[in-house]
Amino acid sequence: MFKFNSKTTQCEELNSKFNRTNCRDDAKAYVEYNAGSRLFRVVVEDVDFFSYEKKQDHGFTAKLENKTVQIEMSVSEDSAKAESQFKGLKNFIARLGTDSHNNKFYLSRADFFQRQCDAFEKLLFNRSQLKANRDAQSSHAQDPGSYSC
């Protein structure tokens, strides 16, 4: 089932909801993300050739399948590791943008994907801050009828 929103498409698949944001004027390039499952996916359709050199593992996978490139990252709960993952993914996308004649990964797409990566990183950070605040508030809650001095 699909639901359509003004700028973001929400896709529901078997209880997992992904938000989808298209690159401006380019329906073949988009990101899908789910803050609850901490999953971020870059997708480019209609790609004939894609290659990259995997130097170190930053927690993401990249593949070309059925003329579609998918770069997927499951973000760690650990904030230091998550920061490293986002940095690695943004650097990887930047390298693809500079090597676009080989990968059909245009610079405007690379800029879009990096901005979306930044936005998802902020979203996860804000969610974790809200959760930490709620946890702190609930740990200070008192039993009904009790008094504190």
N, CA, C and O atoms as a MOPAC input file, in Angstrom:
PM7 MOZYME 1SCF
protein

 N      0.83900 1    -1.16700 1     0.00000 1
 C      0.00000 1     0.00000 1     0.00000 1
 C      0.88800 1     1.23500 1     0.00000 1
 O      1.92200 1     1.25300 1     0.66900 1
 N      0.50100 1     2.26000 1    -0.73700 1
 C      1.26400 1     3.49100 1    -0.80100 1
 C      0.39800 1     4.66200 1    -0.37500 1
 O     -0.78200 1     4.72500 1    -0.71800 1
 N      0.97800 1     5.58300 1     0.36700 1
 C      0.32300 1     6.83500 1     0.72800 1
 C      1.15000 1     7.95800 1     0.13600 1
 O      2.38000 1     7.89800 1     0.15100 1
 N      0.49300 1     8.98200 1    -0.38400 1
 C      1.22400 1    10.07700 1    -0.98900 1
 C      1.08200 1    11.33400 1    -0.15600 1
 O      0.00000 1    11.65400 1     0.33800 1
 N      2.17500 1    12.03100 1    -0.00800 1
 C      2.26100 1    13.25300 1     0.76100 1
 C      2.76900 1    14.32700 1    -0.19000 1
 O      3.12600 1    13.99900 1    -1.32100 1
 N      2.81800 1    15.57300 1     0.20500 1
 C      3.22500 1    16.64300 1    -0.70800 1
 C      4.65500 1    16.47700 1    -1.20500 1
 O      4.86800 1    16.40100 1    -2.41500 1
 N      5.63600 1    16.41900 1    -0.32300 1
 C      7.03100 1    16.31900 1    -0.76400 1
 C      7.62000 1    14.94700 1    -0.48400 1
 O      8.62100 1    14.56800 1    -1.09200 1
 N      7.02400 1    14.21300 1     0.41200 1
 C      7.56300 1    12.92500 1     0.81000 1
 C      6.51200 1    11.85900 1     0.56900 1
 O      5.33400 1    12.04800 1     0.87300 1
 N      6.94600 1    10.75200 1     0.02600 1
 C      6.05400 1     9.62800 1    -0.16900 1
 C      6.28200 1     8.64800 1     0.96300 1
 O      7.42600 1     8.31000 1     1.26500 1
 N      5.22800 1     8.19100 1     1.58700 1
 C      5.36400 1     7.19100 1     2.63100 1
 C      4.97600 1     5.84900 1     2.03700 1
 O      3.86700 1     5.68400 1     1.52900 1
 N      5.88200 1     4.90100 1     2.10200 1
 C      5.63500 1     3.57200 1     1.56900 1
 C      5.48500 1     2.61000 1     2.74100 1
 O      6.33500 1     2.57500 1     3.63100 1
 N      4.42100 1     1.84000 1     2.74400 1
 C      4.22000 1     0.85800 1     3.79800 1
 C      4.42700 1    -0.52500 1     3.21200 1
 O      3.81400 1    -0.88200 1     2.20600 1
 N      5.29400 1    -1.30200 1     3.84500 1
 C      5.52400 1    -2.67400 1     3.44100 1
 C      5.52800 1    -3.53300 1     4.68900 1
 O      6.45100 1    -3.43900 1     5.49900 1
 N      4.52200 1    -4.36300 1     4.86100 1
 C      4.47100 1    -5.29800 1     5.97900 1
 C      4.88800 1    -4.66000 1     7.30100 1
 O      5.85000 1    -5.10000 1     7.93000 1
 N      4.19200 1    -3.66300 1     7.70600 1
 C      4.39000 1    -2.96200 1     8.98100 1
 C      5.63900 1    -2.09500 1     9.04000 1
 O      5.86600 1    -1.44900 1    10.06300 1
 N      6.45400 1    -2.04700 1     8.00200 1
 C      7.60400 1    -1.14100 1     8.02700 1
 C      7.28800 1     0.03800 1     7.11600 1
 O      6.93500 1    -0.13900 1     5.95000 1
 N      7.41700 1     1.22500 1     7.65500 1
 C      7.05100 1     2.43200 1     6.91400 1
 C      8.32500 1     3.16400 1     6.50800 1
 O      9.15300 1     3.50200 1     7.35400 1
 N      8.47500 1     3.40500 1     5.21500 1
 C      9.61800 1     4.15200 1     4.71100 1
 C      9.13200 1     5.47600 1     4.16000 1
 O      8.14000 1     5.52900 1     3.43200 1
 N      9.82000 1     6.53100 1     4.50000 1
 C      9.57400 1     7.82700 1     3.88100 1
 C     10.46600 1     7.90400 1     2.66000 1
 O     11.60500 1     7.43900 1     2.68200 1
 N      9.95100 1     8.48900 1     1.60000 1
 C     10.71000 1     8.58600 1     0.34800 1
 C     10.73500 1    10.03900 1    -0.09000 1
 O      9.70200 1    10.70800 1    -0.11500 1
 N     11.92400 1    10.52300 1    -0.43700 1
 C     12.08600 1    11.88000 1    -0.94200 1
 C     12.82600 1    11.81400 1    -2.27200 1
 O     13.92800 1    11.27100 1    -2.35400 1
 N     12.20900 1    12.37500 1    -3.31500 1
 C     12.82100 1    12.37100 1    -4.64600 1
 C     13.75500 1    13.55600 1    -4.81700 1
 O     13.56100 1    14.62000 1    -4.23100 1
 N     14.76900 1    13.33900 1    -5.63300 1
 C     15.65200 1    14.41700 1    -6.05600 1
 C     14.82800 1    15.33800 1    -6.96400 1
 O     14.04600 1    14.86500 1    -7.78900 1
 N     15.00700 1    16.63900 1    -6.81000 1
 C     14.23800 1    17.60400 1    -7.60200 1
 C     14.46500 1    17.36600 1    -9.09500 1
 O     15.60300 1    17.23300 1    -9.54600 1
 N     13.38400 1    17.31600 1    -9.84500 1
 C     13.41100 1    17.13600 1   -11.30400 1
 C     14.10700 1    15.84600 1   -11.73500 1
 O     14.60900 1    15.76400 1   -12.85600 1
 N     14.14300 1    14.84000 1   -10.86100 1
 C     14.82300 1    13.58900 1   -11.18500 1
 C     14.12500 1    12.45000 1   -10.43900 1
 O     14.53200 1    12.08700 1    -9.33500 1
 N     13.08700 1    11.89600 1   -11.03500 1
 C     12.30600 1    10.84600 1   -10.37400 1
 C     13.06800 1     9.53300 1   -10.24600 1
 O     12.62600 1     8.62800 1    -9.53900 1
 N     14.20700 1     9.42100 1   -10.92000 1
 C     14.97900 1     8.18100 1   -10.86600 1
 C     16.01100 1     8.17500 1    -9.74500 1
 O     16.74600 1     7.20200 1    -9.58100 1
 N     16.06900 1     9.25000 1    -8.98000 1
 C     17.00500 1     9.33600 1    -7.85400 1
 C     16.21800 1     9.75700 1    -6.61300 1
 O     15.52500 1    10.77400 1    -6.62000 1
 N     16.33500 1     8.96700 1    -5.55900 1
 C     15.58800 1     9.26600 1    -4.33800 1
 C     16.23300 1     8.58700 1    -3.13400 1
 O     17.10300 1     7.72700 1    -3.27200 1
 N     15.78400 1     8.99500 1    -1.95400 1
 C     16.19200 1     8.33000 1    -0.71700 1
 C     14.94100 1     7.77600 1    -0.04900 1
 O     13.84700 1     8.32700 1    -0.17300 1
 N     15.13300 1     6.68200 1     0.65600 1
 C     14.09800 1     6.10100 1     1.49900 1
 C     14.70200 1     5.96400 1     2.88400 1
 O     15.86800 1     5.59600 1     3.03400 1
 N     13.89500 1     6.26400 1     3.89500 1
 C     14.42600 1     6.14700 1     5.25000 1
 C     13.32000 1     5.79800 1     6.22700 1
 O     12.14200 1     6.06700 1     5.99000 1
 N     13.73200 1     5.19300 1     7.33100 1
 C     12.82200 1     4.84700 1     8.41200 1
 C     13.56000 1     5.12300 1     9.70800 1
 O     14.51000 1     4.41800 1    10.04900 1
 N     13.12900 1     6.14600 1    10.43300 1
 C     13.81000 1     6.53000 1    11.66700 1
 C     13.64900 1     5.46800 1    12.74700 1
 O     14.55300 1     5.28200 1    13.56200 1
 N     12.52300 1     4.77200 1    12.76900 1
 C     12.30000 1     3.73900 1    13.78100 1
 C     13.26900 1     2.58400 1    13.65300 1
 O     13.81000 1     2.10900 1    14.65100 1
 N     13.49400 1     2.12900 1    12.43000 1
 C     14.43400 1     1.02600 1    12.20600 1
 C     15.84700 1     1.52800 1    11.92200 1
 O     16.77000 1     0.72800 1    11.76600 1
 N     16.02000 1     2.86000 1    11.85400 1
 C     17.31700 1     3.49900 1    11.64000 1
 C     17.94200 1     3.07900 1    10.30000 1
 O     19.15400 1     2.88800 1    10.20400 1
 N     17.10500 1     2.94100 1     9.28100 1
 C     17.56100 1     2.50800 1     7.96700 1
 C     17.51300 1     3.67400 1     6.99100 1
 O     16.51600 1     4.39400 1     6.92700 1
 N     18.59300 1     3.86300 1     6.22700 1
 C     18.70400 1     4.92900 1     5.23500 1
 C     19.14900 1     4.29500 1     3.93100 1
 O     20.12800 1     3.55000 1     3.90100 1
 N     18.43000 1     4.58900 1     2.84400 1
 C     18.72500 1     3.96700 1     1.55300 1
 C     18.74900 1     5.02300 1     0.45900 1
 O     17.81700 1     5.81700 1     0.33400 1
 N     19.81300 1     5.03000 1    -0.33100 1
 C     19.95600 1     5.87900 1    -1.51200 1
 C     19.65600 1     4.99600 1    -2.71600 1
 O     20.18300 1     3.88800 1    -2.82000 1
 N     18.80900 1     5.48000 1    -3.62900 1
 C     18.43700 1     4.68500 1    -4.80000 1
 C     18.57700 1     5.53700 1    -6.05600 1
 O     18.12300 1     6.68100 1    -6.09900 1
 N     19.21300 1     4.96200 1    -7.07800 1
 C     19.28500 1     5.58300 1    -8.40200 1
 C     18.88200 1     4.51300 1    -9.40600 1
 O     19.50000 1     3.45000 1    -9.47700 1
 N     17.85000 1     4.80000 1   -10.17500 1
 C     17.34300 1     3.84900 1   -11.16400 1
 C     17.93600 1     4.13400 1   -12.53800 1
 O     18.44500 1     5.22400 1   -12.80200 1
 N     17.85600 1     3.12900 1   -13.40400 1
 C     18.27700 1     3.22900 1   -14.79600 1
 C     19.76900 1     3.52800 1   -14.92300 1
 O     20.17000 1     4.45800 1   -15.62300 1
 N     20.58300 1     2.73100 1   -14.23700 1
 C     22.03900 1     2.88000 1   -14.26300 1
 C     22.61900 1     1.66200 1   -14.97500 1
 O     22.34300 1     0.52400 1   -14.59300 1
 N     23.42200 1     1.90100 1   -16.00700 1
 C     24.01700 1     0.79400 1   -16.75400 1
 C     25.29400 1     0.27500 1   -16.10700 1
 O     25.55600 1    -0.92700 1   -16.11900 1
 N     26.08700 1     1.17900 1   -15.54200 1
 C     27.38200 1     0.79100 1   -14.99300 1
 C     27.57400 1     1.44000 1   -13.63300 1
 O     27.27400 1     2.62000 1   -13.45100 1
 N     28.07700 1     0.66300 1   -12.68000 1
 C     28.36700 1     1.19300 1   -11.34800 1
 C     29.49800 1     0.37800 1   -10.74700 1
 O     29.42400 1    -0.84800 1   -10.67800 1
 N     30.54200 1     1.06400 1   -10.31600 1
 C     31.63400 1     0.36800 1    -9.62900 1
 C     32.19400 1     1.28500 1    -8.55700 1
 O     32.09800 1     2.50900 1    -8.65000 1
 N     32.77000 1     0.68100 1    -7.55500 1
 C     33.41900 1     1.45900 1    -6.50200 1
 C     34.45000 1     0.58100 1    -5.81500 1
 O     34.38900 1    -0.64800 1    -5.86800 1
 N     35.39100 1     1.24100 1    -5.17400 1
 C     36.43900 1     0.54500 1    -4.44200 1
 C     36.08500 1     0.58900 1    -2.96300 1
 O     35.98100 1     1.66100 1    -2.36700 1
 N     35.90200 1    -0.58100 1    -2.38700 1
 C     35.53000 1    -0.65700 1    -0.97400 1
 C     36.81100 1    -0.72100 1    -0.14600 1
 O     37.44900 1    -1.76800 1    -0.04300 1
 N     37.17600 1     0.42600 1     0.44500 1
 C     38.41300 1     0.49300 1     1.22300 1
 C     38.19300 1     0.09900 1     2.67500 1
 O     38.99000 1    -0.65100 1     3.24000 1
 N     37.13600 1     0.58800 1     3.27900 1
 C     36.84200 1     0.21000 1     4.64700 1
 C     35.33400 1     0.18500 1     4.85200 1
 O     34.58100 1     0.86500 1     4.15400 1
 N     34.92000 1    -0.59900 1     5.80600 1
 C     33.49800 1    -0.78500 1     6.04600 1
 C     32.98400 1     0.27400 1     7.00500 1
 O     33.41500 1     0.34000 1     8.15700 1
 N     32.06000 1     1.10500 1     6.53100 1
 C     31.43400 1     2.12100 1     7.38200 1
 C     30.00300 1     1.72200 1     7.72400 1
 O     29.21300 1     2.55300 1     8.17200 1
 N     29.67400 1     0.46300 1     7.51500 1
 C     28.34600 1    -0.00100 1     7.88300 1
 C     27.29000 1     0.19100 1     6.81900 1
 O     26.09900 1     0.18000 1     7.13000 1
 N     27.69400 1     0.36700 1     5.56700 1
 C     26.71100 1     0.48200 1     4.49000 1
 C     27.07600 1    -0.48300 1     3.37500 1
 O     28.22200 1    -0.91800 1     3.26200 1
 N     26.09400 1    -0.80700 1     2.56000 1
 C     26.31900 1    -1.67400 1     1.41000 1
 C     25.91200 1    -0.92300 1     0.15000 1
 O     25.00200 1    -0.09500 1     0.17100 1
 N     26.59200 1    -1.22100 1    -0.93700 1
 C     26.27800 1    -0.61700 1    -2.23300 1
 C     26.22600 1    -1.73100 1    -3.26200 1
 O     27.08800 1    -2.61000 1    -3.29400 1
 N     25.20000 1    -1.68000 1    -4.10400 1
 C     25.07900 1    -2.72300 1    -5.12700 1
 C     24.30500 1    -2.20200 1    -6.33100 1
 O     23.50100 1    -1.27500 1    -6.23200 1
 N     24.57500 1    -2.82900 1    -7.46900 1
 C     23.82600 1    -2.57700 1    -8.69800 1
 C     23.05300 1    -3.84600 1    -9.01100 1
 O     23.63700 1    -4.91700 1    -9.17900 1
 N     21.73200 1    -3.71600 1    -9.08700 1
 C     20.88900 1    -4.86900 1    -9.36400 1
 C     19.71700 1    -4.41200 1   -10.21900 1
 O     19.01900 1    -3.46300 1    -9.86300 1
 N     19.50100 1    -5.07800 1   -11.33600 1
 C     18.41200 1    -4.71900 1   -12.25800 1
 C     18.46800 1    -3.24600 1   -12.66400 1
 O     17.44700 1    -2.55900 1   -12.69000 1
 N     19.66900 1    -2.77400 1   -12.97900 1
 C     19.91500 1    -1.38600 1   -13.40500 1
 C     19.54100 1    -0.35900 1   -12.33600 1
 O     19.28300 1     0.80200 1   -12.65500 1
 N     19.51300 1    -0.78000 1   -11.07600 1
 C     19.21900 1     0.11900 1    -9.96100 1
 C     20.33900 1     0.03100 1    -8.93700 1
 O     20.67900 1    -1.05200 1    -8.46100 1
 N     20.90800 1     1.18600 1    -8.60500 1
 C     21.93600 1     1.25000 1    -7.56400 1
 C     21.23200 1     1.49400 1    -6.23700 1
 O     20.38500 1     2.37900 1    -6.11900 1
 N     21.59800 1     0.69500 1    -5.24200 1
 C     21.09200 1     0.90200 1    -3.88400 1
 C     22.27700 1     0.96900 1    -2.93600 1
 O     23.12400 1     0.07600 1    -2.90700 1
 N     22.32000 1     2.04000 1    -2.16500 1
 C     23.32000 1     2.19800 1    -1.11100 1
 C     22.51900 1     2.25400 1     0.17900 1
 O     21.72800 1     3.17300 1     0.39100 1
 N     22.72800 1     1.27200 1     1.03300 1
 C     21.88200 1     1.12700 1     2.21300 1
 C     22.72500 1     1.10800 1     3.48100 1
 O     23.79100 1     0.49600 1     3.53100 1
 N     22.22300 1     1.79000 1     4.49900 1
 C     22.94000 1     1.84900 1     5.76900 1
 C     21.95500 1     1.65700 1     6.91200 1
 O     20.91500 1     2.31200 1     6.97300 1
 N     22.29800 1     0.75700 1     7.80700 1
 C     21.55700 1     0.58300 1     9.04700 1
 C     22.37700 1     1.28800 1    10.12200 1
 O     23.47200 1     0.84300 1    10.46500 1
 N     21.85000 1     2.38500 1    10.65000 1
 C     22.61100 1     3.26600 1    11.53700 1
 C     22.68500 1     2.67700 1    12.94000 1
 O     21.68500 1     2.22500 1    13.49700 1
 N     23.87200 1     2.69400 1    13.48700 1
 C     24.12600 1     2.16500 1    14.82700 1
 C     23.42000 1     2.99000 1    15.89800 1
 O     23.19100 1     4.18700 1    15.72200 1
 N     23.08000 1     2.34600 1    16.99800 1
 C     22.51100 1     3.03900 1    18.16500 1
 C     23.59000 1     3.84900 1    18.87900 1
 O     23.29200 1     4.85800 1    19.51700 1
 N     24.83800 1     3.40900 1    18.77200 1
 C     25.96600 1     4.09500 1    19.40500 1
 C     26.25000 1     5.38900 1    18.64600 1
 O     26.52100 1     5.36100 1    17.44500 1
 N     26.18700 1     6.52200 1    19.34600 1
 C     26.28600 1     7.81800 1    18.65900 1
 C     27.63500 1     8.03300 1    17.98000 1
 O     27.68400 1     8.61100 1    16.89500 1
 N     28.72800 1     7.58300 1    18.59000 1
 C     30.04800 1     7.75800 1    17.97100 1
 C     30.15800 1     6.92300 1    16.69900 1
 O     30.67600 1     7.38800 1    15.68400 1
 N     29.66900 1     5.69700 1    16.76300 1
 C     29.71600 1     4.83500 1    15.58400 1
 C     28.78500 1     5.37300 1    14.49500 1
 O     29.12800 1     5.34300 1    13.31300 1
 N     27.60700 1     5.86600 1    14.89400 1
 C     26.66100 1     6.43100 1    13.92600 1
 C     27.27300 1     7.63600 1    13.22100 1
 O     27.12700 1     7.79000 1    12.00900 1
 N     27.95500 1     8.48800 1    13.97500 1
 C     28.60800 1     9.65900 1    13.38000 1
 C     29.64200 1     9.22500 1    12.34900 1
 O     29.74100 1     9.82000 1    11.27600 1
 N     30.40800 1     8.19100 1    12.67200 1
 C     31.40300 1     7.66200 1    11.74000 1
 C     30.72400 1     7.07700 1    10.49600 1
 O     31.21700 1     7.24500 1     9.38000 1
 N     29.60300 1     6.39700 1    10.68800 1
 C     28.86900 1     5.83400 1     9.55200 1
 C     28.39100 1     6.93500 1     8.60600 1
 O     28.56400 1     6.83400 1     7.39200 1
 N     27.79000 1     7.98800 1     9.16800 1
 C     27.29700 1     9.08500 1     8.33000 1
 C     28.44800 1     9.76300 1     7.59400 1
 O     28.32800 1    10.08100 1     6.41100 1
 N     29.55400 1     9.98100 1     8.28300 1
 C     30.71300 1    10.61000 1     7.65100 1
 C     31.22200 1     9.73600 1     6.50300 1
 O     31.52800 1    10.24000 1     5.42200 1
 N     31.31200 1     8.43700 1     6.74000 1
 C     31.76400 1     7.51200 1     5.70100 1
 C     30.84200 1     7.48900 1     4.50100 1
 O     31.30200 1     7.47000 1     3.35900 1
 N     29.53800 1     7.49100 1     4.75300 1
 C     28.57700 1     7.47500 1     3.65100 1
 C     28.64500 1     8.76400 1     2.84200 1
 O     28.62200 1     8.72600 1     1.61200 1
 N     28.72900 1     9.90700 1     3.52400 1
 C     28.80400 1    11.19100 1     2.80200 1
 C     30.08900 1    11.28300 1     1.97600 1
 O     30.06600 1    11.79400 1     0.85700 1
 N     31.20300 1    10.79600 1     2.51400 1
 C     32.45800 1    10.78600 1     1.75200 1
 C     32.35000 1     9.86500 1     0.54100 1
 O     32.82700 1    10.19700 1    -0.54400 1
 N     31.72800 1     8.72000 1     0.73100 1
 C     31.53700 1     7.76600 1    -0.35800 1
 C     30.70200 1     8.39500 1    -1.47500 1
 O     31.05000 1     8.28300 1    -2.65100 1
 N     29.60700 1     9.05300 1    -1.10900 1
 C     28.74400 1     9.70300 1    -2.10100 1
 C     29.49900 1    10.82300 1    -2.81900 1
 O     29.34100 1    11.00200 1    -4.02600 1
 N     30.31500 1    11.57200 1    -2.08300 1
 C     31.11000 1    12.64100 1    -2.70400 1
 C     32.07800 1    12.06200 1    -3.72900 1
 O     32.24700 1    12.62400 1    -4.81100 1
 N     32.71600 1    10.93500 1    -3.39100 1
 C     33.63700 1    10.30000 1    -4.34700 1
 C     32.89200 1     9.83400 1    -5.59100 1
 O     33.40700 1     9.95400 1    -6.70200 1
 N     31.68100 1     9.30400 1    -5.41400 1
 C     30.88900 1     8.89000 1    -6.57700 1
 C     30.52800 1    10.08600 1    -7.44000 1
 O     30.50500 1     9.98400 1    -8.66600 1
 N     30.24300 1    11.22700 1    -6.80500 1
 C     29.90900 1    12.44200 1    -7.54600 1
 C     31.06400 1    12.92600 1    -8.39600 1
 O     30.84800 1    13.41600 1    -9.50500 1
 N     32.29600 1    12.80100 1    -7.90100 1
 C     33.46000 1    13.24900 1    -8.67000 1
 C     33.82900 1    12.25000 1    -9.75800 1
 O     34.52800 1    12.59300 1   -10.71100 1
 N     33.36100 1    11.01900 1    -9.61700 1
 C     33.64600 1     9.96900 1   -10.58700 1
 C     32.39200 1     9.65300 1   -11.40900 1
 O     32.19400 1     8.51900 1   -11.84500 1
 N     31.55200 1    10.67200 1   -11.61300 1
 C     30.23400 1    10.42700 1   -12.20100 1
 C     30.29300 1     9.96000 1   -13.65100 1
 O     29.36000 1     9.30700 1   -14.11700 1
 N     31.36400 1    10.27600 1   -14.37600 1
 C     31.43100 1     9.82800 1   -15.76800 1
 C     31.50700 1     8.30500 1   -15.84100 1
 O     31.10700 1     7.71400 1   -16.84400 1
 N     32.01500 1     7.66600 1   -14.79000 1
 C     32.05500 1     6.20700 1   -14.75000 1
 C     30.78800 1     5.60600 1   -14.15300 1
 O     30.36800 1     4.52100 1   -14.55500 1
 N     30.18900 1     6.29000 1   -13.21600 1
 C     29.09500 1     5.71500 1   -12.44900 1
 C     27.71200 1     6.23200 1   -12.80300 1
 O     26.72500 1     5.72900 1   -12.26600 1
 N     27.60300 1     7.21200 1   -13.67900 1
 C     26.30900 1     7.83300 1   -13.97400 1
 C     25.67100 1     8.36900 1   -12.68800 1
 O     24.45100 1     8.34200 1   -12.52300 1
 N     26.50700 1     8.84600 1   -11.80400 1
 C     26.06000 1     9.33700 1   -10.50300 1
 C     26.32100 1    10.82900 1   -10.51100 1
 O     27.37000 1    11.27200 1   -10.04400 1
 N     25.39600 1    11.60600 1   -11.02700 1
 C     25.61200 1    13.01800 1   -11.31200 1
 C     25.82200 1    13.83200 1   -10.05200 1
 O     25.32700 1    13.49100 1    -8.97800 1
 N     26.56600 1    14.91500 1   -10.20700 1
 C     26.92400 1    15.76200 1    -9.07300 1
 C     25.69000 1    16.30500 1    -8.35600 1
 O     25.66800 1    16.35200 1    -7.12600 1
 N     24.67000 1    16.71200 1    -9.09800 1
 C     23.46400 1    17.23200 1    -8.43300 1
 C     22.82900 1    16.15800 1    -7.56100 1
 O     22.28100 1    16.45900 1    -6.50000 1
 N     22.90100 1    14.91600 1    -8.00300 1
 C     22.39100 1    13.82000 1    -7.19000 1
 C     23.23500 1    13.65700 1    -5.93200 1
 O     22.69700 1    13.47000 1    -4.84100 1
 N     24.54200 1    13.72700 1    -6.08000 1
 C     25.42700 1    13.56300 1    -4.92100 1
 C     25.13500 1    14.63300 1    -3.87300 1
 O     25.07900 1    14.33500 1    -2.68000 1
 N     24.94800 1    15.87800 1    -4.31200 1
 C     24.61100 1    16.96100 1    -3.37400 1
 C     23.28300 1    16.67700 1    -2.67400 1
 O     23.16200 1    16.85400 1    -1.46200 1
 N     22.30100 1    16.24100 1    -3.43500 1
 C     20.99000 1    15.91000 1    -2.86900 1
 C     21.11800 1    14.79800 1    -1.83000 1
 O     20.56900 1    14.90400 1    -0.73300 1
 N     21.84100 1    13.73800 1    -2.17200 1
 C     21.97800 1    12.61000 1    -1.25400 1
 C     22.71000 1    13.00900 1     0.02500 1
 O     22.36500 1    12.54200 1     1.11000 1
 N     23.71300 1    13.86500 1    -0.09900 1
 C     24.43000 1    14.32000 1     1.09300 1
 C     23.52900 1    15.17000 1     1.98400 1
 O     23.57300 1    15.04000 1     3.20700 1
 N     22.71400 1    16.03600 1     1.38900 1
 C     21.77100 1    16.84300 1     2.18200 1
 C     20.75000 1    15.95200 1     2.88600 1
 O     20.41400 1    16.19300 1     4.04600 1
 N     20.25800 1    14.93200 1     2.19800 1
 C     19.29100 1    14.01600 1     2.80500 1
 C     19.92700 1    13.20000 1     3.93100 1
 O     19.28700 1    12.90300 1     4.93900 1
 N     21.18200 1    12.84900 1     3.74200 1
 C     21.92700 1    12.12800 1     4.77800 1
 C     22.05900 1    13.00400 1     6.02700 1
 O     21.85800 1    12.52900 1     7.14500 1
 N     22.39600 1    14.27400 1     5.83600 1
 C     22.48100 1    15.22400 1     6.95800 1
 C     21.13300 1    15.34900 1     7.66800 1
 O     21.07300 1    15.36000 1     8.89700 1
 N     20.06200 1    15.44200 1     6.89400 1
 C     18.72300 1    15.58900 1     7.47700 1
 C     18.34600 1    14.35200 1     8.28800 1
 O     17.75700 1    14.47100 1     9.36200 1
 N     18.68100 1    13.16300 1     7.77900 1
 C     18.36300 1    11.93000 1     8.50700 1
 C     19.18800 1    11.83500 1     9.78800 1
 O     18.69400 1    11.38800 1    10.82300 1
 N     20.44400 1    12.25700 1     9.70800 1
 C     21.30200 1    12.25400 1    10.89700 1
 C     20.70800 1    13.16200 1    11.97800 1
 O     20.67200 1    12.78900 1    13.15100 1
 N     20.24400 1    14.34600 1    11.58800 1
 C     19.61700 1    15.27000 1    12.54700 1
 C     18.32900 1    14.68200 1    13.10800 1
 O     18.04900 1    14.81100 1    14.30000 1
 N     17.55000 1    14.03900 1    12.25200 1
 C     16.30700 1    13.41600 1    12.69900 1
 C     16.58700 1    12.36300 1    13.76700 1
 O     15.91800 1    12.33400 1    14.80000 1
 N     17.56800 1    11.50300 1    13.52400 1
 C     17.90300 1    10.46900 1    14.50400 1
 C     18.43600 1    11.08000 1    15.78900 1
 O     18.11400 1    10.61100 1    16.88100 1
 N     19.25500 1    12.13000 1    15.66600 1
 C     19.79300 1    12.80200 1    16.85000 1
 C     18.65400 1    13.39900 1    17.67900 1
 O     18.62900 1    13.24700 1    18.90000 1
 N     17.71200 1    14.07600 1    17.01800 1
 C     16.57500 1    14.67100 1    17.72500 1
 C     15.71600 1    13.60800 1    18.39900 1
 O     15.24600 1    13.80700 1    19.52000 1
 N     15.50700 1    12.47600 1    17.72100 1
 C     14.72800 1    11.37900 1    18.32000 1
 C     15.42500 1    10.83000 1    19.55000 1
 O     14.77500 1    10.55000 1    20.55700 1
 N     16.74100 1    10.67200 1    19.48300 1
 C     17.46200 1    10.13500 1    20.64000 1
 C     17.46800 1    11.13600 1    21.78900 1
 O     17.41800 1    10.74000 1    22.95300 1
 N     17.52900 1    12.43800 1    21.47200 1
 C     17.46600 1    13.46400 1    22.52000 1
 C     16.10000 1    13.44700 1    23.20500 1
 O     16.01900 1    13.53400 1    24.43000 1
 N     15.02600 1    13.33500 1    22.41900 1
 C     13.68400 1    13.26600 1    22.99000 1
 C     13.53000 1    12.04000 1    23.88500 1
 O     12.94200 1    12.11900 1    24.96400 1
 N     14.05900 1    10.91400 1    23.43000 1
 C     13.97600 1     9.68800 1    24.22400 1
 C     14.76400 1     9.84400 1    25.51700 1
 O     14.30100 1     9.42900 1    26.57900 1
 N     15.94900 1    10.44000 1    25.43500 1
 C     16.76500 1    10.65300 1    26.63300 1
 C     16.05100 1    11.58600 1    27.60900 1
 O     16.08200 1    11.35800 1    28.81800 1
 N     15.41400 1    12.62600 1    27.09700 1
 C     14.66600 1    13.55500 1    27.95300 1
 C     13.48600 1    12.85500 1    28.62100 1
 O     13.22500 1    13.06300 1    29.80600 1
 N     12.77200 1    12.02400 1    27.85600 1
 C     11.64600 1    11.28500 1    28.43300 1
 C     12.12500 1    10.31200 1    29.49900 1
 O     11.49600 1    10.17200 1    30.54800 1
 N     13.24700 1     9.63600 1    29.22900 1
 C     13.79800 1     8.70000 1    30.21000 1
 C     14.20900 1     9.42800 1    31.47900 1
 O     13.98600 1     8.93400 1    32.58400 1
 N     14.81200 1    10.61000 1    31.32200 1
 C     15.24100 1    11.39500 1    32.48300 1
 C     14.03200 1    11.86500 1    33.28400 1
 O     14.05500 1    11.84700 1    34.51400 1
 N     12.98100 1    12.28300 1    32.59300 1
 C     11.77300 1    12.73600 1    33.28800 1
 C     11.09600 1    11.58700 1    34.01700 1
 O     10.61500 1    11.75800 1    35.13800 1
 N     11.05500 1    10.42800 1    33.39300 1
 C     10.38900 1     9.29800 1    34.03900 1
 C     11.20300 1     8.77800 1    35.21700 1
 O     10.62900 1     8.22400 1    36.15500 1
 N     12.52000 1     8.94100 1    35.19400 1
 C     13.33300 1     8.48900 1    36.32300 1
 C     13.17900 1     9.41600 1    37.51800 1
 O     13.46600 1     9.02300 1    38.64800 1
 N     12.72600 1    10.65100 1    37.27900 1
 C     12.50800 1    11.60400 1    38.37000 1
 C     11.06500 1    11.58700 1    38.86600 1
 O     10.72300 1    12.29300 1    39.81500 1
 N     10.23000 1    10.79000 1    38.23200 1
 C      8.82400 1    10.74100 1    38.63900 1
 C      8.70400 1    10.12600 1    40.02600 1
 O      9.44000 1     9.20500 1    40.38100 1
 N      7.78200 1    10.64000 1    40.78600 1
 C      7.57200 1    10.13900 1    42.14200 1
 C      6.29200 1     9.33000 1    42.19500 1
 O      5.38500 1     9.51000 1    41.38300 1
 N      6.24100 1     8.44800 1    43.15500 1
 C      5.02200 1     7.68900 1    43.38300 1
 C      3.95300 1     8.63000 1    43.91700 1
 O      4.26700 1     9.56800 1    44.64900 1
 N      2.70100 1     8.39400 1    43.56500 1
 C      1.62800 1     9.24300 1    44.09100 1
 C      1.61100 1     9.20200 1    45.62200 1
 O      1.72900 1     8.13500 1    46.22600 1
 N      1.46500 1    10.35200 1    46.22500 1
 C      1.41000 1    10.43100 1    47.68000 1
 C      2.76100 1    10.54500 1    48.35200 1
 O      2.82900 1    10.70600 1    49.57000 1
 N      3.85000 1    10.46500 1    47.57800 1
 C      5.17600 1    10.59400 1    48.19500 1
 C      5.61100 1    12.05000 1    48.13700 1
 O      5.13200 1    12.82000 1    47.30500 1
 N      6.50100 1    12.40800 1    49.00800 1
 C      6.98100 1    13.78700 1    49.09200 1
 C      8.49300 1    13.80300 1    48.93200 1
 O      9.18800 1    12.87200 1    49.33800 1
 N      8.98500 1    14.87700 1    48.33400 1
 C     10.44000 1    15.04000 1    48.26300 1
 C     10.79300 1    16.37000 1    48.88600 1
 O     10.02200 1    17.32700 1    48.80600 1
 N     11.94800 1    16.43200 1    49.50000 1
 C     12.38300 1    17.66100 1    50.17100 1
 C     13.50000 1    18.29700 1    49.40300 1
 O     14.00700 1    19.34500 1    49.80400 1

